[in-house]
Amino acid sequence: MKPDLFQAPDYYQIDDLLSDEHKMVRDAARSWVKREVSPIIEEYAQRAEFPKQIIKGLADIGAFGPYIPQEYGGAGLDQISYGLIMQEIERGDSGVRSTASVQSSLVMYPIFKYGTEAQRKKYLPKLASGEFMGCFGLTEPDHGSNPGGMTTNFKEEGEYYVLNGAKLWISNAPFADLAVVWAKDASGRIHGLIVERGMEGFTTPETHNKWSLRASATGELIFDNVKVPKENLLPGKSGLGAPLGCLDSARFGIAWGAIGAAMDCYDTALRYAKERIQFDKPIGGTQLQQKKLAEMITEITKAQLLAWRLGVLRDQGKATSAQISMAKRNNVDMAIKIAREARQILGGMGITGEYSIMRHMMNLESVITYEGTHDIHLLITGMDITGLSAFS
Ligand SMILES: Cc1cc2nc3c(=O)[nH]c(=O)nc-3n(C[C@H](O)[C@H](O)[C@H](O)COP(=O)(O)OP(=O)(O)OC[C@H]3O[C@@H](n4cnc5c(N)ncnc54)[C@H](O)[C@@H]3O)c2cc1C
């Protein structure tokens, strides 16, 4: 792969909207990605392997629980800092960002928000340091966009809950030490349970042959009469709103992360267009390629402003789920379109692993589907503005 020459675009001086702390956190993540992710990621993606050696570095830049209070091992940062860290990591690779998002928003967040003090103390510091890695089991083979239909269930039996069912498409599953699993009790109400690797009847087979997020490990969670101690239930919130609260946090991170992938594609295409000579002049001097590049920077700038404003609203505790849906949908769509256009600017070179664009493009095919598909987020906006549900 080519050396990482990335220069972040900031067409509207959005840096002026950031605090010194935001910029410090962002710059630390940016240089770590340049040093530790860029040189190795292509090889790991080609091999379809998660680079486990970067776990400690992810922890060190605050990517595991950026907004979790320091007393539980988190970085104690605000939402904009969290977003900026996700942006920088996804600038390197969406699969690496997925690992960090799952750990922070889908594992640490529910334990912090819905867990007991004993659960927080037991799990959060180890998750923040990367000693424990977690995964989040919501999607099932027959219930993706409609997780409320899940059939994974548990029944009380003495000191335990006995868990049965299966989850599919679970990021981090193959190597996770623990899983936050969403399952129905005997009355059909959804609860979160912490299931630990090693519990009898719990297996995590890996999903192979992905063309997307190849540097992120994905798998199934199978529960065959798993005896989960009662103290592993998250008591603070039940019902579908509990996992959806976690998804709000993760989707917010994706809205920022997608900007990173888009910036990397744009920056690569811009540099290439200025250097690549055809018909005795740089292709960047042609109107057609300038149209592509000008539209890219316009869309990136709009996405940056959307994410920044959403970050302010989240820091003020005012962001709605529907606002988060809009940003996730818009920014991922923006990024995937930019990846496709950038790929074309590089001509044949665009399909090779010499450049990051094709990897970003393939990764974004998952990002546009997981954490609520492109369609589902549109329906959420539609429901929000009309007051009418088009889901069923
Ligand atoms: C790489 C990867 C990693 C993932 N990681 C995780 C994870 O860590 N944990 C987890 O729990 N899940 C995870 N997922 C699952 C992901 O969230 C689901 O794939 C997603 O929610 C969509 O579900 P589905 O694939 O079953 O598609 P479906 O729900 O079957 O949807 C298929 C199509 O139908 C459309 N559709 C569905 N309902 C409607 C409707 N009412 N109206 C109009 N159109 C509709 C959808 O938009 C989509 O285009 C991951 C997925 C991938 C690909």
The ligand as an SDF file (V2000), in Angstrom:
LIG
                    3D

 53 58  0  0  0  0  0  0  0  0999 V2000
  -20.8080   -6.7570    8.8400 C   0  0  0  0  0  0  0  0  0  0  0  0
  -22.0020   -6.6470    9.7330 C   0  0  0  0  0  0  0  0  0  0  0  0
  -21.8320   -6.4840   11.1020 C   0  0  0  0  0  0  0  0  0  0  0  0
  -22.9510   -6.4460   11.9400 C   0  0  0  0  0  0  0  0  0  0  0  0
  -22.7730   -6.3200   13.3120 N   0  0  0  0  0  0  0  0  0  0  0  0
  -23.8560   -6.4810   14.1360 C   0  0  0  0  0  0  0  0  0  0  0  0
  -23.6770   -6.5470   15.5550 C   0  0  0  0  0  0  0  0  0  0  0  0
  -22.5630   -6.4080   16.0770 O   0  0  0  0  0  0  0  0  0  0  0  0
  -24.7670   -6.8090   16.3360 N   0  0  0  0  0  0  0  0  0  0  0  0
  -26.0250   -6.9500   15.8070 C   0  0  0  0  0  0  0  0  0  0  0  0
  -26.9440   -7.1910   16.5880 O   0  0  0  0  0  0  0  0  0  0  0  0
  -26.2260   -6.8630   14.4690 N   0  0  0  0  0  0  0  0  0  0  0  0
  -25.1780   -6.6450   13.6240 C   0  0  0  0  0  0  0  0  0  0  0  0
  -25.3670   -6.5800   12.2570 N   0  0  0  0  0  0  0  0  0  0  0  0
  -26.6920   -6.8110   11.7220 C   0  0  0  0  0  0  0  0  0  0  0  0
  -27.3330   -5.5900   11.0720 C   0  0  0  0  0  0  0  0  0  0  0  0
  -27.7000   -4.6600   12.0430 O   0  0  0  0  0  0  0  0  0  0  0  0
  -28.4790   -6.0870   10.2020 C   0  0  0  0  0  0  0  0  0  0  0  0
  -27.9070   -6.7060    9.0650 O   0  0  0  0  0  0  0  0  0  0  0  0
  -29.4250   -4.9640    9.7970 C   0  0  0  0  0  0  0  0  0  0  0  0
  -30.1550   -4.5110   10.9050 O   0  0  0  0  0  0  0  0  0  0  0  0
  -30.3990   -5.3970    8.6840 C   0  0  0  0  0  0  0  0  0  0  0  0
  -30.9830   -6.5980    8.9940 O   0  0  0  0  0  0  0  0  0  0  0  0
  -31.0320   -7.7570    7.8870 P   0  0  0  0  0  0  0  0  0  0  0  0
  -29.6560   -7.9510    7.3640 O   0  0  0  0  0  0  0  0  0  0  0  0
  -31.7090   -8.9320    8.5060 O   0  0  0  0  0  0  0  0  0  0  0  0
  -31.8990   -7.1640    6.7080 O   0  0  0  0  0  0  0  0  0  0  0  0
  -33.5040   -7.1510    6.6190 P   0  0  0  0  0  0  0  0  0  0  0  0
  -34.0890   -6.5790    7.8670 O   0  0  0  0  0  0  0  0  0  0  0  0
  -33.9720   -8.4820    6.1690 O   0  0  0  0  0  0  0  0  0  0  0  0
  -33.7220   -6.1060    5.4480 O   0  0  0  0  0  0  0  0  0  0  0  0
  -33.5600   -6.4330    4.0690 C   0  0  0  0  0  0  0  0  0  0  0  0
  -33.9770   -5.2260    3.2400 C   0  0  0  0  0  0  0  0  0  0  0  0
  -35.3570   -4.9360    3.4880 O   0  0  0  0  0  0  0  0  0  0  0  0
  -35.5170   -3.5860    3.8760 C   0  0  0  0  0  0  0  0  0  0  0  0
  -36.6380   -3.4780    4.8140 N   0  0  0  0  0  0  0  0  0  0  0  0
  -36.8040   -4.1340    5.9920 C   0  0  0  0  0  0  0  0  0  0  0  0
  -37.9340   -3.7500    6.5860 N   0  0  0  0  0  0  0  0  0  0  0  0
  -38.5130   -2.8370    5.7710 C   0  0  0  0  0  0  0  0  0  0  0  0
  -39.7160   -2.0620    5.8400 C   0  0  0  0  0  0  0  0  0  0  0  0
  -40.5790   -2.1360    6.8770 N   0  0  0  0  0  0  0  0  0  0  0  0
  -39.9960   -1.2260    4.8050 N   0  0  0  0  0  0  0  0  0  0  0  0
  -39.1530   -1.1290    3.7580 C   0  0  0  0  0  0  0  0  0  0  0  0
  -38.0190   -1.8240    3.6360 N   0  0  0  0  0  0  0  0  0  0  0  0
  -37.7020   -2.6720    4.6410 C   0  0  0  0  0  0  0  0  0  0  0  0
  -34.1810   -3.1830    4.4970 C   0  0  0  0  0  0  0  0  0  0  0  0
  -33.9800   -1.7830    4.4320 O   0  0  0  0  0  0  0  0  0  0  0  0
  -33.1980   -3.9690    3.6390 C   0  0  0  0  0  0  0  0  0  0  0  0
  -32.9260   -3.2150    2.4680 O   0  0  0  0  0  0  0  0  0  0  0  0
  -24.2510   -6.5440   11.3950 C   0  0  0  0  0  0  0  0  0  0  0  0
  -24.4030   -6.6610    9.9970 C   0  0  0  0  0  0  0  0  0  0  0  0
  -23.3150   -6.7090    9.1700 C   0  0  0  0  0  0  0  0  0  0  0  0
  -23.5160   -6.8470    7.6910 C   0  0  0  0  0  0  0  0  0  0  0  0
  1  2  1  0
  2  3  1  0
  2 52  2  0
  3  4  2  0
  4  5  1  0
  4 50  1  0
  5  6  2  0
  6  7  1  0
  6 13  1  0
  7  8  2  0
  7  9  1  0
  9 10  1  0
 10 11  2  0
 10 12  1  0
 12 13  2  0
 13 14  1  0
 14 15  1  0
 14 50  1  0
 15 16  1  0
 16 17  1  0
 16 18  1  0
 18 19  1  0
 18 20  1  0
 20 21  1  0
 20 22  1  0
 22 23  1  0
 23 24  1  0
 24 25  2  0
 24 26  1  0
 24 27  1  0
 27 28  1  0
 28 29  2  0
 28 30  1  0
 28 31  1  0
 31 32  1  0
 32 33  1  0
 33 34  1  0
 33 48  1  0
 34 35  1  0
 35 36  1  0
 35 46  1  0
 36 37  1  0
 36 45  1  0
 37 38  2  0
 38 39  1  0
 39 40  1  0
 39 45  2  0
 40 41  1  0
 40 42  2  0
 42 43  1  0
 43 44  2  0
 44 45  1  0
 46 47  1  0
 46 48  1  0
 48 49  1  0
 50 51  2  0
 51 52  1  0
 52 53  1  0
M  END
$$$$
